[in-house]
Amino acid sequence: MDCLWRGKASSAVPEGLSAGCTGTAPIPGQKLPLVGDESLMKEKGHGSTATAVQEDLRWKADRKTADKICSYNRHYAEYGGSWLTTTFLKEANRQEETFYDSVTGKPLFIAPRGRSWEDFEAESRSHGWPSFRDEEVVWDSVRVLPDGETVSTAGTHLGHNLPDKKGNRYCINLVSVAGRPT
């Protein structure tokens, strides 16, 4: 498997992944709450993480895709809209839902906060991936690198920050946050 975090990225998108969205620095005047550095994504026991993703991910998320994205990837994403093919929307409590790291089981996002479930779902549908705002991030476990890549403090690739006029918007792979709490 080509380990993109090792700088071996090629122009070809790895099988089963999408070119997805590329992160960006915040819009002038906006700031990232907690900026991480490249050391978070250094090589560990299983790519950029110490271990593989959990065996039994929530919402019938695909474990093979999750492992590629979470631990062996810095740039690519699950296919846009693929989160809609999982059981997530059927199983969600439509109140505050906690999203856990697919590797460590630590909480990463709690949504919706500061908006309705309908607004969270509509924004996520319109962009193709679950989309979170600053107040929905569990900052004890999440960092944003200067280029917009959004990662867990354990080295799990989550997605990218794509700021807009409302502020930071974290475009996150559902397979990266489908873990079970530990």
Stockholm file with secondary structure:
# STOCKHOLM 1.0

chainA/1-182         MDCLWRGKASSAVPEGLSAGCTGTAPIPGQKLPLVGDESLMKEKGHGSTATAVQEDLRWKADRKTADKICSYNRHYAEYGGSWLTTTFLKEANRQEETFYDSVTGKPLFIAPRGRSWEDFEAESRSHGWPSFRDEEVVWDSVRVLPDGETVSTAGTHLGHNLPDKKGNRYCINLVSVAGRPT
#=GR chainA/1-182 SS CCCGGGTCCCSSCCTTCBCCCCCCCCCTTCCCSSBCCGGGGSCBTBBTBSSCCCSSCGGGCCHHHHHHHHHSCSSCBSCTTGGGGSSHHHHCCSSCEEEECTTTCCEEEEECSSSCHHHHHHHHHHHTSCEEEGGGBCTTTEEECTTSEEEETTSCEEEEECCBTTBCEEEECGGGSBCCCC
#=GC SS_cons         CCCGGGTCCCSSCCTTCBCCCCCCCCCTTCCCSSBCCGGGGSCBTBBTBSSCCCSSCGGGCCHHHHHHHHHSCSSCBSCTTGGGGSSHHHHCCSSCEEEECTTTCCEEEEECSSSCHHHHHHHHHHHTSCEEEGGGBCTTTEEECTTSEEEETTSCEEEEECCBTTBCEEEECGGGSBCCCC
//
